[in-house]
């Protein structure tokens, strides 16, 4: 079969989407994501088009080596690693840490699922939550941090790692009911009518 696919996309909201750039490391595209192959260099794959205050970021991470792979946020410059940056760091031994620079703010142990782990980061009003697992459960929660916004990046230090099914974006969204009925509160939307077609 031959298919013609229209690849034009004119949604006005695309200016809000993250635009990614390889800043350092040896990154290559793999199925559903990116692989960092240089365990000797600090690797940065950054969203470079905007700084985020409230944010949502996620990736399914697998790694090999003695260092860590994870998410850096609150970066004032996406090109380097600074002591003012926040990090969610995942280590091969299952340690999951939230740090500001080298200072550990919170740390826990998590279990890999098939040699990888889905990490979800949510930051609102300086409150940081880190979830882990395919059906994410809260792993770390730290309130009233000094986080005030910045660039976001996927990073590695002394490991080779895959970042799959990744996303960086804002936590806020404006929803409009198009059809059906439902209600919403906090982070939950409940639908009450089921619509079937045919």
QUINOR-V554201 format. One record per residue. RES is the residue in three letters. SS is DSSP state (A for helix, B for strand, O for the rest). PHI is phi in degrees with one decimal (NA if undefined). OMEGA is omega in whole degrees, -180 to 180 (999 if undefined). Layout:
res=[RES:RES]
ss=[SS:SS]
phi=[PHI:PHI]
omega=[OMEGA:OMEGA]
This chain:
res=[UNK:UNK:UNK:UNK:UNK:UNK:UNK:UNK:UNK:UNK:UNK:UNK:UNK:UNK:UNK:UNK:UNK:UNK:UNK:UNK:UNK:UNK:UNK:UNK:UNK:UNK:UNK:UNK:UNK:UNK:UNK:UNK:UNK:UNK:UNK:UNK:UNK:UNK:UNK:UNK:UNK:UNK:UNK:UNK:UNK:UNK:UNK:UNK:UNK:UNK:UNK:UNK:UNK:UNK:UNK:UNK:UNK:UNK:UNK:UNK:UNK:UNK:UNK:UNK:UNK:UNK:UNK:UNK:UNK:UNK:UNK:UNK:UNK:UNK:UNK:UNK:UNK:UNK:UNK:UNK:UNK:UNK:UNK:UNK:UNK:UNK:UNK:UNK:UNK:UNK:UNK:UNK:UNK:UNK:UNK:UNK:UNK:UNK:UNK:UNK:UNK:UNK:UNK:UNK:UNK:UNK:UNK:UNK:UNK:UNK:UNK:UNK:UNK:UNK:UNK:UNK:UNK:UNK:UNK:UNK:UNK:UNK:UNK:UNK:UNK:UNK:UNK:UNK:UNK:UNK:UNK:UNK:UNK:UNK:UNK:UNK:UNK:UNK:UNK:UNK:UNK:UNK:UNK:UNK:UNK:UNK:UNK:UNK:UNK:UNK:UNK:UNK:UNK:UNK:UNK:UNK:UNK:UNK:UNK:UNK:UNK:UNK:UNK:UNK:UNK:UNK:UNK:UNK:UNK:UNK:UNK:UNK:UNK:UNK:UNK:UNK:UNK:UNK:UNK:UNK:UNK:UNK:UNK:UNK:UNK:UNK:UNK:UNK:UNK:UNK:UNK:UNK:UNK:UNK:UNK:UNK:UNK:UNK]
ss=[O:O:O:O:O:O:O:O:O:O:O:A:A:A:A:A:O:O:O:B:B:B:B:B:O:O:B:B:B:B:O:O:B:B:B:B:O:O:O:O:O:O:B:B:B:B:B:B:B:B:B:B:O:O:B:B:B:B:B:B:B:B:B:B:B:B:B:B:B:B:B:B:B:B:B:O:O:O:O:O:O:O:O:O:O:B:B:B:B:B:B:O:O:O:B:B:B:B:B:B:O:O:B:B:B:B:B:B:B:O:O:O:B:O:O:B:B:B:B:B:B:B:B:B:O:O:B:B:B:B:B:B:O:O:O:O:B:B:B:B:B:B:O:O:O:O:O:O:O:B:B:B:B:B:B:B:B:B:B:B:B:B:B:B:B:B:B:B:B:O:O:O:O:O:O:O:O:O:O:O:O:B:B:B:B:O:O:B:B:B:B:O:O:O:O:O:O:O]
phi=[NA:-109.2:-122.2:-98.5:-115.2:-80.5:-97.5:-70.9:-143.0:-116.8:-61.3:-63.6:-80.0:-63.4:-67.1:-89.1:-76.4:-67.2:-113.2:-95.9:-144.5:-77.0:-98.0:-153.7:104.0:-118.8:-94.5:-141.7:-76.8:-128.8:-54.7:67.4:172.4:-133.0:-120.1:-104.5:-105.3:-105.0:-79.4:-95.4:-127.9:-73.7:-96.6:-131.0:-122.3:-111.8:-86.5:-102.9:-91.6:-164.5:-95.3:-113.8:-95.7:-81.9:-146.3:-133.2:-141.9:-152.0:-163.2:-96.3:-112.8:-127.4:-150.1:-140.3:134.2:-98.3:-94.9:-140.0:-133.1:175.7:-120.1:-108.3:-147.8:74.1:-77.6:-82.8:-137.5:-75.8:-84.5:-135.3:-103.9:-128.0:-70.4:-89.4:-75.4:-91.8:-136.9:-105.3:-114.2:-111.6:-107.3:-61.3:-79.1:92.5:-74.8:-120.2:-127.7:-107.5:-130.5:-116.3:62.8:-96.8:-82.8:-78.0:-90.6:-163.7:-150.5:-152.0:-106.9:-129.0:-113.0:-68.7:-115.9:55.3:65.6:-142.5:-148.9:-80.8:-116.0:-123.5:-113.2:-131.2:-127.6:-140.7:53.3:79.7:-93.7:-112.6:-125.4:-121.4:-110.2:-137.4:113.2:-62.4:-104.4:-56.3:-119.2:-60.4:-113.6:-139.8:-141.3:-131.9:-102.5:54.5:-80.9:-87.9:-64.1:-130.2:117.3:155.0:-72.5:-124.9:-148.4:-92.5:-134.5:-136.7:-141.3:60.7:-144.9:-97.6:-153.2:-109.6:-120.9:-116.8:49.2:-90.7:-159.9:-130.9:-165.2:-86.1:-84.1:-87.1:-151.0:-105.2:-107.1:-131.5:-70.4:-97.0:-154.8:80.5:-131.6:-179.3:-146.9:-144.6:-155.2:62.4:-109.3:-124.4:-120.9:-117.9:-95.8:-115.8:-116.1:-101.8:-108.8:-113.5:-110.8:92.4]
omega=[173:-180:170:-178:177:-178:178:-177:-172:179:-179:-178:-178:178:-180:-178:179:174:-170:179:172:-177:178:-178:-178:-174:174:-179:173:179:176:179:-176:179:175:-171:-177:-179:-178:-175:173:-177:179:174:-164:166:-166:-173:180:172:-178:171:172:-173:174:177:177:174:170:-170:167:-175:172:-178:-175:-180:-176:172:-180:-174:174:-179:-174:-179:176:175:-176:-174:-174:173:-177:178:177:180:170:179:162:-173:176:179:-178:-179:179:176:175:-175:169:-178:165:-170:178:-180:179:177:178:-177:178:175:178:-179:177:177:-177:177:175:179:175:178:179:179:176:180:176:178:180:177:-174:176:177:179:180:176:179:169:-165:174:-178:179:-179:175:179:-179:175:177:178:-178:-180:178:179:178:179:-179:168:-172:172:173:178:173:164:-174:172:173:-178:179:-174:178:171:179:178:179:-176:175:176:-176:179:176:179:177:-179:-180:179:178:-180:178:179:-178:-175:172:-179:176:-177:179:177:-179:178:-178:175:999]
